Amino acid sequence: MPITRQDAWSQDEDLLLAETVLRHIREGGTQLKAFDEVGKKLSRTGAACGFRWNSFVRKQYESGIELAKQQRKELKKQSKKAAAEIDDVAAIPQTEEASQPEEADKLSFNVIMSYLEDLYKKAERAQHQELNIETYTEKIKDLEGQIYYLSDENKKLVAELRAIESDHRALLEIMERARKMVTIKET
């Protein structure tokens, strides 16, 4: 039985977990399969990956999850359209007139050509969309990196603020004691 890790999660591991889960959502897979896939790569259990996703990582990727779900819907719509178009081509009526086979061949050839031209245009649009998706994916990765950096910076600033507030309270206590001592000496 392979040894599973139980140490703390790094940002890179969180990023791998997020990318894998979002890819599975986008492609219509299950999150459980994504957890198992990441678990194998990181020598962790699928349950540990699922717990990390649900307890920490998912909250940081809510917009990415929504985008992945929208992309999944678009892929389903496109595949349904393509299937319907294939059915339409298959349902081309066959002419019963044997005297004009060339005209029937031309008709079906023209229909097939227009269908293929439509498919070619759709493929070009899909390639363009893939490039857009890659661009947005890179932007999301950059923004997520900024989020990590800014959250760390925020934690540092909050800790610094607490230290300053503690020092301020201590200074006020010292001043209050000094004031009391002065009033006691005067009386």
Protein Blocks (a to p, Z undefined) as FASTA:
>chain_A
ZZddfbdcdfklmmmmmmmmmmmmmnopafklmmmmmmmmnopafklmmmmmmmmmmmmm
mmmmmmmmmmmmmmmmmmmmmmmmmmmmmmpccdfbfklmmlmmmmmmmmmmmmmmmmmm
mmmmmmmmmmmmmmmmmmmmmmmmmmmmmmmmmmmmmmmmmmmmmmmmmmmmmmmmmmmm
mmmmmZZ
